[in-house]
Amino acid sequence: MDKIEQVAPLTITFPLPPDELKVNRRMGQHWGIQHRLKDDYRMICRLLARQQCQDSLKVCRMTATVYLGHRQRCDPSDLGSWCKVPIDALVAEGILLTDSSACIRSFTAFVERDAENPRLEIKIWRPADLESGATEKALRSKRS
């Protein structure tokens, strides 16, 4: 694997998806509205990904942390769907080679609270970081 000097993970911040795109809210919604909202959110995510990262990675490990605002709720089983569009944006912008397990070796999602700044943060560990075991240490400290 390629050696990269910087050990800190790459952090990319996205807004939370619109409520209308969340799994439990889509029922009975006209497909045209949903399509337009998804396209708008996809464009925002692509722009933010391009602004925050110029790297291109063939292999990585990833964590996603959803920071919920005041009175927001989240079904933990839906976290993967909340991350789909931002991860697709990383692939579309060439930051990730693909969103398959060939590129993303592990993916872990967390839920936290930040009433002032609800957001989705994706942290990406690069190849040199993988060799040093930085991801496992960070995950263990996050669980504590």
Backbone hydrogen bonds in HBPLUS format (Angstrom, degrees):
<---DONOR---> <-ACCEPTOR-->    atom                        ^
c    i                          cat <-CA-CA->   ^        H-A-AA   ^      H-
h    n   atom  resd res      DA  || num        DHA   H-A  angle D-A-AA Bond
n    s   type  num  typ     dist DA aas  dist angle  dist       angle   num
A0010-LEU N   A0124-ILE O   2.88 MM 114  5.02 159.7  1.92 153.9 148.8     1
A0124-ILE N   A0010-LEU O   2.73 MM 114  5.02 159.3  1.77 147.7 155.1     2
A0012-ILE N   A0122-ILE O   2.86 MM 110  5.27 164.8  1.88 153.4 158.2     3
A0122-ILE N   A0012-ILE O   2.85 MM 110  5.27 172.6  1.86 157.9 159.8     4
A0014-PHE N   A0120-LEU O   2.77 MM 106  5.08 165.5  1.79 156.1 161.2     5
A0120-LEU N   A0014-PHE O   2.81 MM 106  5.08 163.5  1.83 156.0 154.9     6
A0021-LEU N   A0018-PRO O   2.95 MM   3  5.59 158.2  2.00 119.5 126.2     7
A0022-LYS N   A0019-ASP O   3.14 MM   3  5.40 156.5  2.19 108.8 116.0     8
A0025-ARG N   A0022-LYS O   2.95 MM   3  5.48 153.3  2.02 119.7 128.3     9
A0029-GLN N   A0026-ARG O   3.07 MM   3  5.54 160.1  2.11 140.9 138.9    10
A0034-GLN N   A0030-HIS O   3.28 MM   4  6.59 167.7  2.29 154.8 158.1    11
A0035-HIS N   A0031-TRP O   2.85 MM   4  5.98 156.3  1.90 147.8 154.6    12
A0036-ARG N   A0032-GLY O   3.03 MM   4  6.21 162.4  2.07 146.2 150.2    13
A0037-LEU N   A0033-ILE O   3.01 MM   4  6.22 167.0  2.02 154.7 158.2    14
A0038-LYS N   A0034-GLN O   2.93 MM   4  6.08 157.4  1.99 148.2 154.7    15
A0039-ASP N   A0035-HIS O   2.94 MM   4  6.16 158.5  1.99 149.5 155.3    16
A0040-ASP N   A0036-ARG O   2.95 MM   4  6.21 160.2  1.99 150.8 156.1    17
A0041-TYR N   A0037-LEU O   2.95 MM   4  6.14 163.6  1.98 149.3 153.7    18
A0042-ARG N   A0038-LYS O   2.84 MM   4  5.97 155.1  1.90 146.7 154.3    19
A0043-MET N   A0039-ASP O   2.99 MM   4  6.22 156.7  2.05 148.0 153.1    20
A0044-ILE N   A0040-ASP O   3.08 MM   4  6.35 159.0  2.12 148.9 154.4    21
A0045-CYS N   A0041-TYR O   2.95 MM   4  6.16 163.6  1.98 151.1 155.6    22
A0046-ARG N   A0042-ARG O   2.92 MM   4  6.14 155.7  1.98 148.1 155.0    23
A0047-LEU N   A0043-MET O   2.99 MM   4  6.16 162.0  2.02 149.2 153.7    24
A0048-LEU N   A0044-ILE O   2.98 MM   4  6.22 165.4  2.01 153.5 157.4    25
A0049-ALA N   A0045-CYS O   2.89 MM   4  6.00 156.8  1.94 147.2 154.1    26
A0050-ARG N   A0046-ARG O   2.97 MM   4  6.13 161.2  2.01 148.4 153.2    27
A0051-GLN N   A0047-LEU O   2.99 MM   4  6.22 152.9  2.07 146.9 154.4    28
A0052-GLN N   A0048-LEU O   3.00 MM   4  6.08 149.8  2.09 147.1 154.2    29
A0053-CYS N   A0049-ALA O   3.10 MM   4  5.98 129.9  2.36 147.2 155.9    30
A0057-LEU N   A0095-ILE O   2.71 MM  38  5.91 165.3  1.73 149.6 152.8    31
A0097-LEU N   A0057-LEU O   3.10 MM  40  6.24 132.9  2.33 170.4 174.8    32
A0060-CYS N   A0103-CYS O   2.78 MM  43  6.08 149.2  1.87 171.9 163.2    33
A0105-ARG N   A0060-CYS O   2.78 MM  45  6.00 156.0  1.84 176.9 173.8    34
A0061-ARG N   A0125-TRP O   3.33 MM  64  5.20 150.7  2.42 131.9 139.9    35
A0125-TRP N   A0061-ARG O   2.85 MM  64  5.20 170.3  1.86 155.7 159.1    36
A0062-MET N   A0106-SER O   2.91 MM  44  6.09 166.1  1.93 152.6 157.4    37
A0108-THR N   A0062-MET O   3.11 MM  46  6.61 146.0  2.23 140.6 150.6    38
A0063-THR N   A0123-LYS O   2.97 MM  60  5.24 154.2  2.04 144.7 152.4    39
A0123-LYS N   A0063-THR O   2.82 MM  60  5.24 163.6  1.85 155.1 160.8    40
A0064-ALA N   A0108-THR O   2.82 MM  44  6.29 153.2  1.89 154.4 162.4    41
A0110-PHE N   A0064-ALA O   2.77 MM  46  6.22 149.6  1.86 155.9 165.5    42
A0065-THR N   A0121-GLU O   2.82 MM  56  5.20 160.0  1.86 151.3 158.2    43
A0121-GLU N   A0065-THR O   2.92 MM  56  5.20 170.2  1.93 151.3 152.8    44
A0066-VAL N   A0110-PHE O   2.92 MM  44  6.23 168.2  1.94 151.2 150.1    45
A0112-GLU N   A0066-VAL O   2.83 MM  46  6.09 167.6  1.84 159.8 160.4    46
A0067-TYR N   A0119-ARG O   2.79 MM  52  5.16 171.1  1.79 162.1 164.0    47
A0119-ARG N   A0067-TYR O   3.00 MM  52  5.16 140.2  2.16 127.7 139.9    48
A0068-LEU N   A0112-GLU O   2.93 MM  44  6.26 165.9  1.95 148.2 143.6    49
A0114-ASP N   A0068-LEU O   2.91 MM  46  5.82 172.3  1.92 155.1 154.8    50
A0072-GLN N   A0069-GLY O   3.21 MM   3  5.44 166.2  2.23 123.7 123.2    51
A0078-ASP N   A0075-ASP O   2.75 MM   3  5.48 163.1  1.78 128.9 134.9    52
A0079-LEU N   A0076-PRO O   3.33 MM   3  5.49 168.8  2.35 107.9 111.2    53
A0081-SER N   A0078-ASP O   3.02 MM   3  5.44 123.0  2.36 108.5 122.1    54
A0082-TRP N   A0078-ASP O   3.20 MM   4  6.56 144.2  2.34 148.9 159.4    55
A0082-TRP N   A0079-LEU O   3.15 MM   3  5.06 124.1  2.48  93.3 107.7    56
A0083-CYS N   A0079-LEU O   3.21 MM   4  6.48 136.5  2.41 142.8 153.5    57
A0083-CYS N   A0080-GLY O   3.19 MM   3  5.23 133.3  2.42  95.3 107.5    58
A0087-ILE N   A0083-CYS O   3.01 MM   4  6.10 161.8  2.05 158.1 163.5    59
A0088-ASP N   A0084-LYS O   2.86 MM   4  6.06 157.5  1.91 153.0 160.2    60
A0089-ALA N   A0085-VAL O   2.88 MM   4  6.12 145.0  2.00 147.8 157.8    61
A0090-LEU N   A0086-PRO O   3.06 MM   4  6.42 144.8  2.18 141.5 150.2    62
A0091-VAL N   A0087-ILE O   3.12 MM   4  6.48 149.2  2.22 146.1 154.0    63
A0092-ALA N   A0088-ASP O   2.85 MM   4  6.10 162.2  1.88 149.7 155.0    64
A0093-GLU N   A0089-ALA O   2.96 MM   4  6.07 146.1  2.07 144.9 152.6    65
A0095-ILE N   A0090-LEU O   2.89 MM   5  5.17 136.1  2.08 166.8 168.9    66
A0096-LEU N   A0090-LEU O   3.20 MM   6  5.71 157.4  2.26 118.1 119.6    67
A0094-GLY N   A0091-VAL O   2.99 MM   3  5.11 158.7  2.04 106.8 113.3    68
A0103-CYS N   A0100-SER O   3.12 MM   3  5.74 150.3  2.21 113.8 120.6    69
A0104-ILE N   A0100-SER O   2.96 MM   4  6.14 165.6  1.98 166.1 161.6    70
A0117-ASN N   A0114-ASP O   3.19 MM   3  5.51 133.0  2.42 104.9 116.6    71
A0129-ASP N   A0126-ARG O   3.04 MM   3  5.26 118.4  2.43 105.1 120.6    72
A0130-LEU N   A0126-ARG O   3.00 MM   4  6.32 142.4  2.15 149.3 161.0    73
A0130-LEU N   A0127-PRO O   3.05 MM   3  5.01 121.8  2.41  93.6 108.6    74
A0131-GLU N   A0127-PRO O   3.20 MM   4  6.57 151.5  2.29 150.0 156.1    75
A0132-SER N   A0128-ALA O   3.26 MM   4  6.55 144.3  2.40 140.4 149.4    76
A0134-ALA N   A0129-ASP O   3.27 MM   5  5.55 150.1  2.36 159.8 158.2    77
A0133-GLY N   A0130-LEU O   3.26 MM   3  5.29 149.6  2.36  98.8 107.6    78
A0137-LYS N   A0133-GLY O   3.30 MM   4  6.57 164.8  2.33 154.9 159.1    79
A0138-ALA N   A0134-ALA O   2.98 MM   4  6.14 160.9  2.02 151.3 156.5    80
A0139-LEU N   A0135-THR O   2.90 MM   4  6.12 160.5  1.94 155.8 161.3    81
A0140-ARG N   A0136-GLU O   2.95 MM   4  6.13 159.6  1.99 148.3 153.7    82
A0141-SER N   A0137-LYS O   3.05 MM   4  6.27 158.3  2.09 147.4 153.0    83
A0142-LYS N   A0138-ALA O   2.91 MM   4  6.06 145.9  2.03 144.2 154.0    84
A0143-ARG N   A0139-LEU O   3.09 MM   4  6.31 148.9  2.19 148.0 154.6    85
